Amino acid sequence: MKILVTGGAGFIGSHFVDRFVAEGHQVWVLDNLRTGTEANLNPKAEFILMDLKDSAMKAEVAKIRPHAVFHLAAQIDVRVSCSNPVFDAVENIMATLMLIEAGLKSGMEFFGFASSGGAIYGEAAAGPQTEDHPEAPMSPYGVAKLAVDKYLHTYEILRGLKSVSLRFSNVYGPRQGAKSEAGVVALFAKRLRDGMPIYVNGDGLQTRDFIYVTDLAEAASLALKQSATGVFNLGTGLETSILDLAKNLCAIAGADTFLIRHAPAIHGEQRRSVIDPSKAAKVLVWSPRTSFANGLKTAFDWFAASGTKT
């Protein structure tokens, strides 16, 4: 099968590419390298250096004629979306629609979208949050993810496009960047690697649902094989406080917990975020394989062995 992965030089996208290549598919990566890096590229995948909004994008997609597209390219910084919602909408809604239209004109049969559990549901009315939980995004980033989810539902009705919206919880693992709240594992791991203190916002009792990146790649593979459609939560259904995350990483790093410092709480930060993966377990026959303890150890070891100090 011919598969195009946008954002395939990024953290999550590169793991999707690795999975599809390992399964014997022909894979193309389209990435502008704004946040991705060539070091993440799989050598067996064809690389196209391009922004989705480039005028040549449609011709490139037509040349590939992909059976499936997995769309992971995005503006991922929630703070940027709040300060410049128009820019966020252009990057995360308009560029996505341009890609879908280009794919449909080139014979695309399946579209996989990297959506968001935490950003779409907002503060938990009850947890873990199912796909039926009220959608109450607290940022333009979350609004954009939800908008694409709704567009894909409409594309299925009007154009017969099979698609899945994979609503990720907080993803972590090797290759992760540390420039946003979602990259807290990478941020803490890199600072502990360098013997630097780590800063927990507020009391640190805010919770997140941490999912290991290769477990997401497996879910994407299963969705493609089954031509699944609709919205799926991809998380563990388990909550971990940011303070406990910090303590666990200190133990893995062999660092004293005195390196944990408290910073002021961030106004508007979600107190709880945890999603229910039961639908994915039933329909995709998927469940996370990586325990939090093993995933953290693998992630920390990767950061400890990589790169220069940050």
Secondary structure per residue as TSV (DSSP state, phi and psi in degrees):
chain	resnum	aa	ss	phi	psi
A	1	M	-	360.0	142.8
A	2	K	E	-93.2	121.8
A	3	I	E	-125.2	130.5
A	4	L	E	-104.8	128.1
A	5	V	E	-117.2	112.9
A	6	T	E	-83.6	144.3
A	7	G	T	72.0	22.4
A	8	G	T	-74.6	-2.3
A	9	A	T	-100.1	3.5
A	10	G	S	-91.5	-177.0
A	11	F	H	-57.8	-64.9
A	12	I	H	-74.1	-43.7
A	13	G	H	-58.3	-37.5
A	14	S	H	-66.5	-31.6
A	15	H	H	-72.5	-34.0
A	16	F	H	-61.9	-46.0
A	17	V	H	-59.1	-46.6
A	18	D	H	-57.1	-42.4
A	19	R	H	-64.7	-47.1
A	20	F	H	-67.0	-38.6
A	21	V	H	-63.2	-43.8
A	22	A	H	-62.2	-27.6
A	23	E	T	-86.0	0.8
A	24	G	T	91.6	10.8
A	25	H	-	-79.7	157.0
A	26	Q	E	-84.0	123.4
A	27	V	E	-124.2	135.5
A	28	W	E	-116.7	141.8
A	29	V	E	-114.0	126.6
A	30	L	E	-115.3	119.1
A	31	D	E	-153.1	140.6
A	32	N	-	-91.9	-0.8
A	33	L	-	60.4	23.4
A	34	R	S	-68.0	-41.1
A	35	T	S	-121.4	-20.5
A	36	G	-	-80.6	176.2
A	37	T	-	-143.4	147.7
A	38	E	G	-62.6	-24.9
A	39	A	G	-62.7	-23.6
A	40	N	G	-84.7	-10.5
A	41	L	-	-71.3	136.3
A	42	N	-	-78.5	126.6
A	43	P	T	-64.3	-16.0
A	44	K	T	-91.4	0.1
A	45	A	S	-103.5	145.7
A	46	E	E	-79.9	134.1
A	47	F	E	-110.0	131.9
A	48	I	E	-119.8	114.6
A	49	L	E	-83.8	105.0
A	50	M	-	-165.8	147.6
A	51	D	-	-90.6	145.7
A	52	L	T	-60.8	-25.7
A	53	K	T	-87.5	-2.8
A	54	D	S	-63.4	144.9
A	55	S	T	-63.6	-24.0
A	56	A	T	-84.9	-2.7
A	57	M	H	-60.3	-44.1
A	58	K	H	-61.4	-39.8
A	59	A	H	-66.3	-37.5
A	60	E	H	-65.5	-43.1
A	61	V	H	-65.0	-41.0
A	62	A	H	-62.2	-35.0
A	63	K	H	-67.7	-39.9
A	64	I	H	-74.0	-42.1
A	65	R	-	53.2	60.1
A	66	P	-	-69.8	142.6
A	67	H	S	-71.6	-36.3
A	68	A	E	-137.2	146.8
A	69	V	E	-124.7	131.2
A	70	F	E	-112.8	119.4
A	71	H	E	-103.9	104.7
A	72	L	-	-118.7	-5.8
A	73	A	-	-68.0	133.8
A	74	A	-	-167.2	162.0
A	75	Q	-	-86.6	111.7
A	76	I	-	-104.8	-1.6
A	77	D	-	-90.3	113.2
A	78	V	H	-60.1	-38.4
A	79	R	H	-64.5	-38.6
A	80	V	H	-63.6	-41.4
A	81	S	H	-62.4	-34.6
A	82	C	H	-73.7	-36.0
A	83	S	H	-82.4	-25.1
A	84	N	-	-143.7	72.6
A	85	P	H	-62.9	-28.2
A	86	V	H	-67.4	-46.0
A	87	F	H	-58.9	-43.7
A	88	D	H	-61.9	-41.0
A	89	A	H	-66.4	-38.9
A	90	V	I	-63.5	-44.8
A	91	E	I	-71.7	-40.5
A	92	N	I	-103.4	-16.2
A	93	I	I	-111.5	-59.9
A	94	M	I	-62.3	-44.6
A	95	A	H	-63.2	-35.2
A	96	T	H	-66.1	-43.3
A	97	L	H	-64.1	-37.9
A	98	M	H	-61.6	-40.3
A	99	L	H	-66.7	-44.2
A	100	I	H	-60.4	-45.9
A	101	E	H	-62.7	-42.0
A	102	A	H	-63.3	-40.5
A	103	G	H	-65.0	-44.2
A	104	L	H	-62.8	-39.2
A	105	K	H	-68.5	-18.5
A	106	S	T	-102.9	9.6
A	107	G	T	90.5	14.4
A	108	M	-	-57.8	135.6
A	109	E	-	-108.4	-18.1
A	110	F	E	-147.8	137.8
A	111	F	E	-129.9	122.7
A	112	G	E	-109.3	129.7
A	113	F	E	-118.7	133.0
A	114	A	E	-83.2	98.5
A	115	S	E	-97.6	-162.2
A	116	S	E	-144.6	127.0
A	117	G	H	-75.1	-56.3
A	118	G	H	-60.8	-43.6
A	119	A	H	-72.8	-27.5
A	120	I	H	-84.1	-41.5
A	121	Y	H	-78.5	-24.6
A	122	G	-	70.3	-157.5
A	123	E	S	-63.4	134.4
A	124	A	-	-68.6	121.5
A	125	A	S	-75.6	-32.0
A	126	A	S	-154.8	154.7
A	127	G	S	-140.8	154.9
A	128	P	S	-65.5	151.0
A	129	Q	B	-83.1	127.5
A	130	T	-	-87.9	175.0
A	131	E	T	-64.4	-17.3
A	132	D	T	-91.0	-1.5
A	133	H	S	-61.0	143.0
A	134	P	-	-52.3	136.2
A	135	E	-	-91.4	115.1
A	136	A	-	-140.6	65.7
A	137	P	-	-59.2	143.4
A	138	M	S	-105.5	8.3
A	139	S	S	-149.7	156.8
A	140	P	H	-58.5	-31.2
A	141	Y	H	-58.3	-47.4
A	142	G	H	-64.6	-37.9
A	143	V	H	-61.9	-41.5
A	144	A	H	-64.9	-43.4
A	145	K	H	-61.6	-43.4
A	146	L	H	-64.9	-39.4
A	147	A	H	-60.3	-43.2
A	148	V	H	-66.3	-39.7
A	149	D	H	-53.6	-45.0
A	150	K	H	-69.7	-39.5
A	151	Y	H	-59.4	-43.0
A	152	L	H	-64.4	-37.0
A	153	H	H	-60.7	-41.8
A	154	T	H	-67.8	-39.1
A	155	Y	H	-62.2	-33.8
A	156	E	H	-66.9	-41.1
A	157	I	H	-69.1	-45.3
A	158	L	H	-86.7	-33.2
A	159	R	H	-122.2	-1.8
A	160	G	-	73.5	18.7
A	161	L	-	-76.1	124.7
A	162	K	E	-80.6	130.2
A	163	S	E	-152.4	156.3
A	164	V	E	-127.9	140.5
A	165	S	E	-107.4	113.6
A	166	L	E	-97.3	106.1
A	167	R	E	-88.0	99.5
A	168	F	E	-76.0	148.0
A	169	S	-	-86.7	-153.4
A	170	N	E	-77.7	110.8
A	171	V	E	-88.3	142.5
A	172	Y	E	-145.5	164.3
A	173	G	S	145.1	-178.0
A	174	P	T	-55.8	145.7
A	175	R	T	81.6	-0.1
A	176	Q	-	-71.8	140.5
A	177	G	-	-84.8	167.9
A	178	A	-	-124.5	30.8
A	179	K	S	-98.5	2.1
A	180	S	S	-139.0	169.5
A	181	E	G	-57.5	-34.3
A	182	A	G	-66.2	-20.6
A	183	G	G	-93.7	29.9
A	184	V	H	-62.0	-36.5
A	185	V	H	-63.3	-45.7
A	186	A	H	-63.1	-43.4
A	187	L	H	-61.3	-49.8
A	188	F	H	-63.4	-44.4
A	189	A	H	-62.3	-43.4
A	190	K	H	-66.3	-39.4
A	191	R	H	-69.3	-40.6
A	192	L	H	-66.6	-37.0
A	193	R	H	-56.1	-37.0
A	194	D	T	-94.8	8.2
A	195	G	T	71.5	23.7
A	196	M	-	-102.2	154.1
A	197	P	-	-67.9	156.5
A	198	I	E	-116.6	144.2
A	199	Y	E	-113.5	121.8
A	200	V	E	-100.1	127.9
A	201	N	E	-73.5	130.8
A	202	G	T	64.0	-140.6
A	203	D	T	-81.2	-10.3
A	204	G	S	79.3	5.5
A	205	L	-	-89.4	-0.5
A	206	Q	-	-64.3	141.8
A	207	T	E	-115.1	153.1
A	208	R	E	-139.0	159.3
A	209	D	-	-105.7	107.2
A	210	F	E	-95.9	124.9
A	211	I	E	-120.2	135.7
A	212	Y	E	-79.3	140.2
A	213	V	H	-61.6	-38.6
A	214	T	H	-70.2	-21.8
A	215	D	H	-67.3	-33.6
A	216	L	H	-67.0	-40.7
A	217	A	H	-61.6	-37.8
A	218	E	H	-65.1	-40.6
A	219	A	H	-62.9	-40.7
A	220	A	H	-62.4	-41.7
A	221	S	H	-62.4	-43.3
A	222	L	H	-66.0	-40.3
A	223	A	H	-62.3	-40.8
A	224	L	H	-66.3	-45.8
A	225	K	H	-61.0	-33.6
A	226	Q	H	-95.3	-1.1
A	227	S	T	48.6	43.9
A	228	A	-	-67.0	156.4
A	229	T	-	-135.3	154.6
A	230	G	E	106.6	-167.9
A	231	V	E	-101.2	134.2
A	232	F	E	-134.3	128.2
A	233	N	E	-75.3	132.5
A	234	L	E	-122.5	97.6
A	235	G	S	-154.7	-168.7
A	236	T	-	-104.2	-18.6
A	237	G	S	77.9	8.4
A	238	L	-	-116.2	140.3
A	239	E	-	-101.2	138.5
A	240	T	E	-130.2	129.8
A	241	S	E	-74.6	154.3
A	242	I	H	-65.2	-32.4
A	243	L	H	-66.2	-42.1
A	244	D	H	-66.1	-37.7
A	245	L	H	-58.0	-46.7
A	246	A	H	-60.9	-43.6
A	247	K	H	-65.0	-41.6
A	248	N	H	-63.2	-41.9
A	249	L	H	-68.5	-35.6
A	250	C	H	-60.4	-42.4
A	251	A	H	-63.9	-42.5
A	252	I	H	-64.6	-39.2
A	253	A	H	-79.5	-9.1
A	254	G	T	69.1	31.2
A	255	A	-	-106.8	151.1
A	256	D	-	-72.1	143.8
A	257	T	G	-69.8	-6.1
A	258	F	G	-65.2	-14.5
A	259	L	G	-73.6	-12.4
A	260	I	E	-82.2	120.2
A	261	R	E	-118.5	160.3
A	262	H	E	-108.9	130.6
A	263	A	E	-107.5	165.7
A	264	P	-	-58.5	147.2
A	265	A	-	-64.1	149.6
A	266	I	-	-92.8	124.7
A	267	H	T	-61.4	129.3
A	268	G	T	87.0	-1.9
A	269	E	-	-66.7	137.9
A	270	Q	-	-63.6	138.3
A	271	R	S	-80.9	-39.9
A	272	R	-	-131.7	142.1
A	273	S	-	-149.7	110.2
A	274	V	-	-152.6	132.3
A	275	I	B	-119.3	151.6
A	276	D	-	-93.7	118.1
A	277	P	-	-93.0	18.0
A	278	S	H	-59.9	-38.4
A	279	K	H	-63.9	-43.0
A	280	A	H	-64.3	-36.0
A	281	A	H	-64.0	-39.0
A	282	K	H	-78.2	-46.4
A	283	V	H	-86.0	-46.2
A	284	L	T	-89.9	-10.0
A	285	V	-	54.9	51.2
A	286	W	-	-123.6	142.0
A	287	S	-	-152.0	151.5
A	288	P	-	-60.6	134.7
A	289	R	-	-95.6	-22.0
A	290	T	S	-98.6	119.7
A	291	S	-	-69.1	155.7
A	292	F	H	-62.4	-39.5
A	293	A	H	-63.0	-47.1
A	294	N	H	-68.4	-39.9
A	295	G	H	-63.5	-43.7
A	296	L	H	-62.0	-42.8
A	297	K	H	-63.2	-44.9
A	298	T	H	-63.8	-42.8
A	299	A	H	-64.1	-46.6
A	300	F	H	-62.6	-42.7
A	301	D	H	-60.2	-38.1
A	302	W	H	-65.7	-46.7
A	303	F	H	-64.6	-37.0
A	304	A	H	-64.2	-30.0
A	305	A	H	-92.5	-4.2
A	306	S	S	-114.4	149.6
A	307	G	S	65.2	-174.9
A	308	T	S	-95.4	171.6
A	309	K	-	-65.8	146.8
A	310	T	-	-117.2	360.0
